Amino acid sequence: MVNKTGAVYEVLSPWAEADPIPSRGINARVTDLAGKKIGLYRNGKRAAEPTLKVVEDRLKKRFPTTEFTWFANFRANEAIVEQDAKGEFEDWLKGVDAVIAAYGD
């Protein structure tokens, strides 16, 4: 491009040229919650539990045969797999079909 003074400048696009990699989950998505066991995972922040209670109540109304089980991580800023409860957490995961997590911030 040329401006009024005759100076030449190049206009660059802020969009990067990238080869996007399609996102995919770790496991296949659950297609129907009826009859499934859903894990509700929360941290120790105060909004996490009430948030998951609302989610649980709403899902129970839509899918009455769905079961729910809870797991809590009360140690802030520390991954559950780095704690003494790692084995308990892994056992909990084996018993659920899907997990919904809430972090109370």
C-alpha angles and dihedrals in degrees: 000000000000123000128205093278092054094250114147121221136170122236113217127199117234089217115098121222103236138161099233117218111217112242120240134176127251089245133019114280116258106248098199130018096204109120093000129127112235122198117216110204122190141170125225097265114119099243096051099076098046090046092054092044089059091047090049093048093049094047092048089057092051097038109027094177093056117110125211132206128183135220125181133198109199098174105095119224094007122107114236091233089062093056137079088259093066094107093047090049093049091049089050091052092052089058098055135073095208140000131223114195130199128190110194101225 
